[in-house]
Amino acid sequence: MITLKVPEMSCGHCIKTIDGAVKSIDPKATVDADLAAHTVSVKSAANETSLREAIAEAGYVNEKVAA
């Protein structure tokens, strides 16, 4: 599982867009978002780079949160 900081994520629409971007790479992925913390946790078989690029292409700057 990876956790990403997504500073511009601010509403349910943002979460839906990010969820769709992740699931376009891995339909079986699980996405848990925390609006207050501006973080998204993704459990996926896809690699981190592909997931981060998909989220960025959906319009959301993101960075990995240190474990």
N, C-alpha and C positions, 0 to 999 in steps of 0.2 A: 504494500500500500504506500502511496505517496501523498504527501500533503503539500498543497500549493497555496501561497498567499496571492489573492486576487483583489487588489486594492479597489478596483472600480466596480466590483460586484455589490449591488445595493438593493436588489429587489427580487421577487419571485421570477420575473421575466429573465433576469440575468442568470439565475440558477437553471431555468429551463433551457436557455441557450447553451450554457456550459455543459449541461447534462447531454444535450443533443450532440454537441461537438465530440464529447468523449465517446458516446455510443455510436457515432459514425465510424470510429476507429475500432471499437470493441463493443458490440451489442450486448454482451453479457456483463459489462463493467457495472460496478456500483459506485454511485457518486453521493457523497454526504457533504452538504454545504452548511457553513456556519456564517450567516450574514453579519452578525455582530463582530466576529473576529476576522471577517473577510477571508476565510479559508475554505478550501475544497479538499476533501480527502477522496482519493480514487483508488479503488481496488480493481485491477485489470491485468489481463495477460499481455497487453500491449506495453511497449517500452515507454519509459518516461519522456523521451524526446518526442515521440509521436504524439503523445497525449498533450504535452505542453504546446506543441506546434498547432494542434487542432484547436485548443483553447485560444491561442493567440490569433489564429485565422478567424475565429468567431468574434474577435474584437476585444479580447481581454488580456491585458498584460499580466503575466504571472511569474512567480519565482518559487523555487522549492524552499520549503521551510525545513531548517536543520532539525534532524531527529534528536 
